[in-house]
Amino acid sequence: MSGTDDVIIVGAGPAGSLAALVLARAGARVRLVDRATFPRPKLCGDTVNPGAVETLRRFGLADSLEVRSLPISGMILTGLRGTVVRSLYGEGNTGSPVQGWAVSRRILDSELVAAAIDAGAQFDERVSVEGPILANSRAGSYVRGVLVRGRSGKSVNLPAAVTIAADGRRSLIARKLGLARSTRYPRRWVVGGYFDAVEALSSFGEMHVRQDHYIGVAPVPEGLANVCVVSPVRSRFAEPEILLRQTVASDPVLAHRFLRAKLVGQVTSLGPMGVDGGGAGLPGLLLAGDAAGFIDPITGDGVRFALRGGELAALTALWMMETGCQDGHERLRRLRATDFSCKWRFNRAVRAVVGSTLGVAAGSMVADLLPGVLRRVVEYAGDTQLCRLSR
């Protein structure tokens, strides 16, 4: 690891890898680093909404991923009092069904990294970032790369004209520079794992909203089901495997479907999930993915946010190199606001509803009386308008 790169990207998840792909295809010298060894497991709902699929298709990445995925036709939502809403994502302009995918992050992230490498990006795995490199100019300090600890155990400076932090909701760079903090409310924890022999799986993702938690269920390849439980009660997560088993076994909608189900592999938990981002970066630094602000998984659009956020960061980095301007973060902030502001408000509204006992009850009542409203919510959460605009 030596020399000066045009752009260094910290974090090889969807945001970082797509940013590296965009930059490499544009001819930039880009280096992508991650502390993990790929392929690596990642706690996630394992669903990619239709808008994210359309983004992958736009970059020529859909074919290799689609054959390793299951189609997701829509969502099944259940609430209190036996409320059930089954909603398709609808049809595109050509009359073909709009679909998302169920694909593990292990596969998705590895495919994106491979595409970035094929485009010419340098990828260094098992590299831990220790902090940003700061430099000074007449206009003030700015980020000029990162300090890393590589496989040899030695600390090494990696200078770059532009740095993109895409290192997740606990971004070391964003936190060291005071750009991110955990939210006070709502604070949620998640536990997830895979079950075999779950009955009545279909081509629909599922979200089961209860008074003090919600449960996501998604069919994934090899006949498994991805199951995640999200709750604001931290004490429940002291024994993650027991929590996961007991939650599905006691749920009035899911219990009978899990009678013969068996856990496969390790149960994973994390939290608190909420992260408030502090803008889009600093001079010389751009934020992407969860490092720029964590999206609650209730709406299932986190991967789409990450992909588009990575693309916007890459386009901004190219603009910074072309103009020599260090303040690309202000430009990126405006681009993100234009693209995401409506969806951010939507996500916050849904998060508030499921975080409130009265909200869950009111949502169930709306679903009973006006199921079409929730169907529109599913379509909007799935970013289906992106599919219709492109076809």
Beta strands, then each sheet from edge to edge (+ up, - down):
strand 1: 5-10
strand 2: 30-34
strand 3: 47-48
strand 4: 70-72
strand 5: 74-78
strand 6: 84-88
strand 7: 100-102
strand 8: 122-125
strand 9: 128-137
strand 10: 140-149
strand 11: 155-165
strand 12: 180-182
strand 13: 189-196
strand 14: 204-209
strand 15: 214-220
strand 16: 224-231
strand 17: 262-270
strand 18: 275-277
strand 19: 281-282
strand 20: 285-287
sheet 1: 8+ 2+ 1+ 11+ 10- 9+
sheet 2: 8+ 2+ 1+ 11+ 20+ 19-
sheet 3: 3+ 7- 4+
sheet 4: 6+ 5- 14- 15+ 16- 13+ 17-
sheet 5: 12+ 18-
end
